[in-house]
């Protein structure tokens, strides 16, 4: 959340709301299960950057 705050020059509440919205849309997934220091994953981005190998 802090990276979103600083990267987009917003305060914590709107950053948290945006992350929750992206999570509810299935775009982000929280992967730590923690209540503090959460890490979010965007599988679509990871798949684009590291696609599965092609069967040739």
Buried (B, 14 or more C-beta within 10 A) or exposed (E): BEEBBEEEEBEEEEBBEBBEEBBEEEBBEEEEEEEEEBEBEEEEEEEEEEEEEEEE
